[in-house]
């Protein structure tokens, strides 16, 4: 078994080739439909380095940068190929999916994902911790911008 390549800097967590990084995707596109995925400054920088302009792929919603939707799907989702065009460089939130954060509940597995049942309790906990840290980073970036 070979580990999937990715371009994320997750220094706080040790992630191995165990069940955490296995790609279990049916390519249904449900997660890319009408996405509200929040973007950190690192997500944006990584995508810009690929040659995309921020205005192409992001919108600001209540001060929070999010992936732009085009015709009901994420800017990067190819409906013809049923794939993400920047899969190896996708936003961290997309990488962690189907683990999502719900207010008052914390990290959960999105029930809309047909592959959600493949997420182990350990993977949910680990990805939940990463997601929590990621969302706090986005919130702190927003607070810094509001002070400027």
C-alpha positions in Angstrom: 0.0 0.0 0.0 1.3 3.4 -0.9 0.6 6.7 1.0 -1.2 9.4 -1.0 0.8 12.4 -1.8 -0.4 15.7 -0.3 0.9 19.2 0.2 -0.2 19.9 3.7 1.8 21.1 6.7 0.3 19.4 9.7 3.2 19.6 12.0 1.2 19.2 15.2 -0.2 15.8 14.2 1.6 12.7 13.2 -0.3 11.1 10.4 0.8 7.8 8.9 -0.2 5.6 6.1 -2.8 3.9 8.4 -6.5 4.2 7.8 -6.4 8.0 8.2 -5.1 8.8 4.7 -6.8 6.2 2.6 -8.9 7.8 -0.1 -12.4 6.5 0.1 -14.3 8.6 -2.4 -17.2 7.6 -4.7 -16.6 10.7 -6.8 -20.3 11.6 -6.4 -19.7 15.3 -6.0 -22.1 15.8 -3.1 -19.4 17.5 -1.0 -18.6 19.9 -3.9 -22.2 20.8 -4.5 -23.1 24.3 -3.1 -20.0 24.2 -1.0 -19.5 26.6 2.0 -15.9 25.5 2.5 -13.9 28.0 4.5 -10.4 28.8 3.4 -7.4 29.6 5.5 -4.7 31.9 4.3 -2.5 28.8 3.7 -5.2 27.3 1.5 -5.4 30.4 -0.5 -1.6 30.8 -0.8 -1.3 27.1 -1.9 -3.9 27.5 -4.6 -2.6 30.9 -5.8 0.9 29.3 -6.3 -0.8 26.9 -8.7 -1.6 29.9 -10.9 -5.2 30.6 -9.9 -6.3 34.1 -9.0 -8.2 34.5 -5.7 -11.1 36.2 -7.4 -11.6 33.0 -9.5 -12.0 30.5 -6.7 -12.9 32.4 -3.6 -15.7 34.6 -2.3 -15.9 36.5 1.0 -19.0 35.7 3.0 -19.4 37.6 6.3 -15.6 38.3 6.2 -14.8 34.6 5.8 -13.1 33.4 2.5 -14.9 30.5 1.1 -14.7 28.4 -2.1 -16.7 29.9 -5.0 -19.5 27.9 -6.5 -20.1 28.0 -10.2 -23.4 26.5 -11.5 -24.0 25.0 -8.1 -20.6 23.3 -7.7 -17.2 24.2 -6.3 -15.1 26.2 -8.8 -12.6 23.3 -8.9 -15.0 20.4 -9.3 -15.1 19.0 -12.9 -18.6 17.6 -13.4 -17.5 15.9 -16.6 -14.7 14.0 -14.9 -16.3 13.9 -11.4 -13.0 15.0 -9.9 -11.4 17.9 -8.2 -9.0 19.7 -10.5 -6.7 20.6 -7.6 -7.1 17.4 -5.6 -3.5 17.2 -4.3 -3.6 20.8 -3.3 -7.2 21.1 -2.2 -8.2 23.1 0.9 -7.5 21.4 4.2 -11.3 21.3 5.0 -11.8 19.3 1.7 -9.0 17.0 2.7 -10.6 16.3 6.1 -14.1 15.7 4.6 -16.4 13.9 5.4 -15.5 15.1 8.9 -17.3 18.4 9.4 -17.9 20.7 12.3 -21.4 21.4 13.6 -22.0 24.1 16.2 -23.0 22.5 19.6 -22.0 19.1 18.4 -18.3 19.4 17.3 -16.8 17.1 14.7 -19.1 14.7 13.1 -19.2 12.6 9.9 -21.4 14.3 7.3 -24.4 12.1 6.8 -24.7 13.2 3.1 -21.4 11.5 2.2 -22.1 8.0 0.8 -18.6 6.9 2.1 -19.1 8.3 5.6 -19.6 4.9 7.1 -15.9 4.1 6.2 -14.7 6.7 8.8 -13.4 5.0 12.0 -13.9 6.5 15.4 -10.1 7.1 15.6 -10.1 8.9 12.2 -13.1 11.0 13.3 -11.2 12.0 16.5 -8.0 12.7 14.7 -9.5 14.6 11.8 -11.8 16.4 14.3 -8.8 17.7 16.2 -7.2 18.9 12.9 -10.4 20.5 11.8 -10.9 22.3 15.2 -7.4 23.7 14.9 -8.0 24.7 11.3 -11.2 26.5 12.1 -9.6 28.3 15.0 -6.9 29.5 12.6 -9.4 30.8 10.2 -11.2 32.6 13.0 -8.0 34.2 14.3 -7.2 35.3 10.8 -10.6 37.0 10.5 -10.1 38.7 13.9 -6.7 40.1 12.8 -8.3 41.4 9.5 -11.1 43.1 11.5 -8.5 44.9 13.7 -6.7 46.4 10.7 
